[in-house]
Amino acid sequence: MYSAASGWLMTSLKPDPIMVSMVQVATSLPMFLFALPAGALADIIDRRRFLVVVEILITLISTIFAFLVWGDGVTPKVLLIFTFLAGVAAALEAPAWEAIVPALVPKRDLGAAVVANGVGVNISRAIGPALAGILVSACGIAAPFWLNAVSNVGVVAALAWWRSPQKVARTLPAERFLDANRSGLRYAKNDPPLRATLMRAVGFFLFASAYWALLPLVARTQIGGGAELYGLLLGGIGIGALVGAYFLQWLGHRLGPNRLVAVGTVGTALSLLLYGLAHEPFVALGASLLTGISWICVLSTLNVSAQVALPEWVRARGLAVFVVFVFGALTLGSVLWGYLAGMIGLSHTNFVAAAGLLVALPLTWRWKLLTALGADLAPSMHWPAPTAVHDVEADQGPVMVTVEYRIDPKNRKQFLQALDKVERERRRDGAYAWCVFEDAAEEGRMIETFLVESWTEHLRQHERVTNADRLIEEKVLHFDIHGPPRVTHLIAADADRVHVKKSPK
């Protein structure tokens, strides 16, 4: 209701395509700016308490804005400022909300849980906009904003009552805030499954953002309707999403994640084409129903792919990176489509966005998505604890770890290929430099080395290595003809003398 009323309010204050699309920009830009720091916070502090604090903040912002709307004190600038503030609060809580979903269900039910979560959102998306249109007509534009502020008290109460069934025992101190941000980015950069999800998300949301940005103008200027029509079109998207959610599991089994996203992308392109052609309400409503079906197919599939690509220690940060890419694409797209609509008109802009989706599909096809089963990312704890003859300070470092292998020279090429995946694992979990050397005097003697910033960070690597990583390492060990490799841990005697350039990887 809040979203629908905000978009409609801007069409009343200033029905310029750029200004109307800026409402979507003000909503999505905070996600791009603040989701990653929020993800770091959600991974290093108590998620439930964090969510309670942010929800109270959202309630306060919503109440103040409702007062301003009620008192006719809202200008286009004020609307954008409060939309941005509400977006900041939403960005702060989004990674924590996403990260608690796997704490509620077994892994085998994660896909269904993500869909159920989407159903809850889309029930409100189906009902809320239609109610907003009725309320605006009957009680004035301030009514949806008051209801939004009051209803949020229920969210705070639910979080205050809820307790997570999963308790994570920490054996090491929590990461520092800036270090946690860097480790989240490092993981996303070095994890192929998450990277694939991010690329597919950009290819879709950059162009799909067109209808979110321009739908108020389609309803008001292209069709000539009022708030009721705009609410009906948004409600149609929600109803379509509910229909899509009902068939999503069946479609997922039949098509698989990659083809399901492709079908959703083509469906979104068709809906944009219909929005461009719509001069009667029934055509736009049909486009909205198709939009909702396509949206839930793509969003739920990408969300599951991101969830199963992440172990628990970096879950909120990894999902925050996913949110950053999604809302970064939505923000950039909203600006682009608003500007383009001012130049070439609403219809042609929707046609261009539809064509962009169809072009992006083959360009992003090589990045493959994961299913809800995914890899086993539970901690394996198979690395033996490093031994030290004297006490080592937590921040002492950098630490150089060496792993010595003895291989048959005939298998050199295959061994190095197997080590490529090990390199990604080391970098993903904390190494800032990695290399493999071979002995010039002894054929078949290979030394893998990687550098970690501190002793504590290396101990964290021991906790981060997963069962899936163990399988990768076992393939490498298969080439070692002298049994288990010799592992050494070397700590810089004088950190000021270490001048190793950190790799861009």
N, C-alpha and C positions, 0 to 999 in steps of 0.2 A: 504493500500500500504506500509506503514511504517513497519507494523508487518511482512508482507510477505518478504519485502526486508531485514529486520533484520535477520530473520531466514535463508534466503538463503545466506546472507553475511557470516554468521558463518560457513555454510557448505563449503564456499570457503576458509575461513581463516583456519579452523581446523575442519574437518568432523568427529570428535570423538563424539560418542553418548552422553557422559557426557556433553561436551562443547555445543553441539547443544541444549540439554535439558536445559542447564543453561540460555539460552536466555529466555525461558518461566519462569524459576525461577526468573530471574532478573526483569521480567515484573510483576509477581504476588506477589513476596515477599513484595514489598512496600505496597501493599494493606493490607497485613496481619499486617504490622508494624504500618502503619500511618492512616488507615481508621478510627479507633475509635477517636483519637484526632481530626481528620478532621470533624467527625460527631458532636463532641462537639462544635467546632467552628461554624459549620453551624447552630446549634440550638441557639447560643447565639449572633451571629452577623448577619448583613445583607447578605443573601445568594447570591444575585445578584452581589454585589460589590466583595464579596469573590471570586466568580467564574471568574469575570473579571481579578482580580489580578493573579489568578493561570493560566488562559489561556495565559496571557502575558508571564508568566514564562515559560510555555510550548513552546511558540513561540521562545523564546530566546534559550532554550536548543536545540530545533530542528534545528535552524539556525546554531548554533555552530557545531553540529554534521554533518550537511550537508557539511559544509566547510571541516571538517576533512575527510569525505569520499571522497569528490571531490579531495582533495590533497593527497590521498593515505596515510593518517596518522592514519588509524584505524588498531589496533591489536585486537585479541580476548578480551584482558582485557579492552581496550578502549570501544569496542562495549558493553561489559557487564556493564561497568560503566555508559555509557550514557543511555543504556536501563533501568538501575536501576533508574537514575535520572528522566527520563521520567515517569517511574512507580511511583516514589514518587509524582510527580506533579499530575498524574492521580488519585492516592490514595487520595490526598488532596481534589480533586474536586468531586470524585465519590458520597459521601453521599449527597452533596448539589444538584447535578444533579438529583439523585433519589428522594430527598425530595420535589423538586418543581413540580413533576408530579401531585400530588393530588391538587395542587393549580390551575391547568389548566382545570380540568374537574370535573363534579359532581361525587359523590361516585359511583353511579350506572354505570358510564362509566369507572371506574378506570381500570377494567380488560382489556377492549378494548384499553385504552390509553397505558397501559403497553405493549400490543402486538404491537400497532402502533409504539411505541418507539423502540421496538425490530425490527420491519420491517425496520425502518430507518437505524438502525445499520447494518442489514443484507443485505440491498441493497448495502451499501458500502462494506460489506464483500464479496458480490458476484462479484461486479465490480472491486474493488480495487486490489485484488491479481492478477487477470488476466491482468489488466493494468500494474501492477508492473512487471510481467513477460515480457510483451511486451517492456516496457520502459527500463528494464535492458538489454534486448537483443539489442535494437535499440540505446539507448543513454548512457548506462553505469549504474553501480550500484548506482551512486550518485543521479540520476534523481528522484526516488521516495522520497528521503529524502528532496530534495529541494521543491518538490511539497507539502509535508507535512508541511514544515515550512511556506510556503506562504499561503496555504489554511487556516491555523489556524487564520489568520487575520480576516477572515470572521466570525469565531466563536466569536471573541472578539467584533466585530461590532454588531452582533446579540444580545449579552448580554448587550451591552451598550444601545441598543435601547429598549429592553424588560423591562416591569414593571409588577410586580406581581399584579394580581387582588385582592389578599387577603392581608389585613393588620392586623397584630396581635397587639392588644393593650396590653401593659404591665402595670400591676398595681404594680408589684414587681420588684426590681432590677434584672438584668440578673445574672444568676448563674456564679460563678467563674469557670475558665477553669478546674481545677482539680476536683472540685465538680461536674461539668457537666459530666466529664468522668466517675466518680464513679456512678452517678445516671443512666447513660446509661447502664453500666454493671449490676447494681442492677435491672433495669427494665427487661433486657434480662434474668437474672437468675430467676426472679419470675413471668414471664409471660408464662404460658404453651403454648399458640398458637405460640408465637415467638420461644420458645425453640423447639417445634416440627418441625418448618420450618428449624431451624439450623441443627437438627439431620439428616433430610432428605437430606439437602444440602451436608453435609459431606459424607454421604453414596453414593452420586452420583459423586460429583466432584473429590473425591480422585482417583477414577478409570477412570473417563472420561478424566482426564488430560493426559492420555497416548497418545491420538492421537494429541493433541496440542503440546506436547513435542517432539514427534517422527516423525511427518508427513514430515518435510524436509528430513529426512533420508530415509523414505519410498520412497519418490519421487526420490531422488538422487541415493541411493545405492541399494535399493531393486528392484526398477523398472528400474533404469538407465536413468532417464529423466533429463531435465534441468529446468531452472527457469520458462519456460513457463508451464511445467507440474505442478510444485509446485503451481504456480498461478492458474492454472485450477482446481486443487484439492481444494484449499482454496475457489475459486469461487464457486465450487460445493457445499461446505458447506453453503455458503451464499444463493445460489439458493434454496437448500433444506430447509433452514430456512424460506425463503419467501413462499415456497409451504406450509410448516407446519403452518405458520402464517395465511394463507388464510383459512385453515380448522380448526384453533385452537378453535374458538368460538363454532363451531358445535361439535367438539370433546369434549370440556369442558362440554357442556350441556349433551352430551350422557354418558360420562364416570365419570365426577366429577374430582376434583383436584387430589385425591389420585390415582385413577386408571390411570389417564392421565400421571402422573409422572411414574407410573409403566410401562406403554406402552413405554414411552420415554426411560426409563432405559433399557428395553429389546431391543429396537431398537438400542441404543448405543452399547450394548454388541454385537449385530449382526454386526454392522459396524466395531467394533474392530476386530472381527473374519475375516471379509472380508479384512481389511487392512493387517492382518497377512498372508492371502493367496494370496495377490495381487502381481503378477509379470507382469501383463499387465495393461496399463493405464485405460482401461474401467472398470476393477474390482475395482480399487481404486476410480475411479470417482463415481461408484455406491455406494461405501461405504461412500463417501463424501456427496452425496445427502441424504442418510439415516441418516448420522450424523447430518446434518443441520436440518432435520425434527425433529429428536429426541431432539436435543439441544434446539430448540425454545419451544417445548412442556414442557420440564422440567424447563428451566430457567424462562420462563414467568409465569408458575404456581407457582413456588417458590417465585418469585418476588412479585406477587399479594398477596400471603399468608403472606409475610413479611409486605407489605404495610398496609394491612387491620388489622394487629395485633397491629398497633402503633397509638397512639393519636398524635396530632400535636406537643405537647410540647417536645416529645422525638423522633420525627420521624427520623431526620437525624442521631441521635446516634444509634437508633435501626437498621436502614438500614446499618449503618457503621458496627455494629456487624455482620449483615448478610454478608456484603462484606468481613469482616475479616475471617469468617468461610469458605466462598466460595474460597477466594484466598489463605487462609491457606491450604485448602485441595488441591488446584491446585499446590501450591508451593511444598508441601510435596510429592504429587504424581509425579510431574515432576522430582524431584531428584530421587525418587524411581525407576521410569520407565527408566530414563537415565542410572542409575547404573545397573539395571537389564538387559537392552538391551546390555550393554557392556559385560555381563557375559553369557547370554543365547541366544542372538540374537534378532533382531527386531520382527520376526514372533512370537516366543514363548512369548515375553513380551506382545504383543497385546493379545495373547490367555489368559495369566494370568490375564490381566486387565479385559477382557470380563467375565471371570469366577468370578472375584471379584465383579463386578456389580450384577451378578445374585445371589451371596451369600448375598450381602448387602441388597438386596430388601426385603426379608422376615425379616431380622434382624431389619430394620427400619420401618416396616409396622405399628407398634403400635402408632407411632407419626403421628397424623392426621393433615392435612392442612386445612386452611380456604379458603372459596370462596371469590369472590369480594364483596359480600354483607357484610359478617363479622358481628361483633357486633357494636353497636352504641357507638363509643368512643368520641363523642362530650362532652365537659364539661357540667356536670349537675348542678353544683353550688348549690346543695341542702343541703350542710352542712351549718348550720348557722354560722355567723362570731363569733369567740371566743371573749368573753368580758374580759376586764382587768380593774382593779380599779386604775391602775397607768400605766405610760408609760413603755413599754417594749422595750429594745434595740433589734435591728434586729438580732444580733448575740448571744443574751442571750439564754442560754440553758445549758444542754439539757432540752427538754420539755417532760413531761410524760402526756399522755392523757389516761383517764380512761372512760370506758363506762359500766354503771351498768345495768344489765338485771335481771328481775324476771321471772323465768320460772316454768312451771309445772315439778316437778322432774321426772315424767314419760317420759318426752320428752328430758331428759338430753342427751342421745346418739345422737339423731337427731339434737339437737341444736349444739352440738360440731362439728358434721360433717358439718353443714351449716357454722360454723365459720371458717372452714379450708380455704374456698375461700376468706373470709374476711381477713384472715391473709396474703394471697398472695397479696391482694390489698394493705394492709397497708405497707408491706415490699417493694412492687414494687414502690410505690409512695413516699417513703422516710423514713419509720421506719427502725431502725437498730436493734431493739429488740421488741419482741411481746410475750405475754403470756395471758392465761386466768386462773383466780382463782375462787374458789368457797368458800363461807362462811361456816366455820366449825360449826358456831352457828345457822345459819339460812338456812334451806334447800331451794334450788331453787334460791338463790342469787348468781349471777355470775358477776365477774368483768373482763372485757377485758382491758388490758393495752398495750400500745406501746410507745416506746421512739423515739424521733426525735432529731436531733443534735441541732437545733436552732429554735427560734420563727419564723423566716422568712421561714425556711424549712417547718414548720408545716402550715404556711399560703399558701405555694406552694401546699401542699397536698389538701387544700380546692379547689384550681384551677384545680388540676389534676384529681380529682374524676370524673368519666364519667357516662353517662346514663346506661351503662351496669353494672357498679359498684352499681348504685342505686338499680337495680333489685336484685342483690345479697344481698344487705343490707336489702331490704324489706323482703326477705325470712327469714333472721335472726330475724327481728323485729316481724315476725308472731308468734314467740315462746314467746314473751314478754307479760305476762298476766297483767301487770300494765301500759300498754301504752308506750309512747316513753321513751327510756332509759335516765338516767341522765348522762350527759357528763361533765367531769371536765378537766381543763388544769392546770397542775402543773409545775412550772418552778424551776429548781434547785436553791436553795438559795446560794449554794456554789459549783460551778462546779468542783472544785478541789477535793471535797469529793465524787463525783460520780464515782464509779468504776464498771460499768456494762460491762461485756464482750460482745463484739459484736458478734452476732451469725453468723456462716458461711453461713446461709441462706441469 
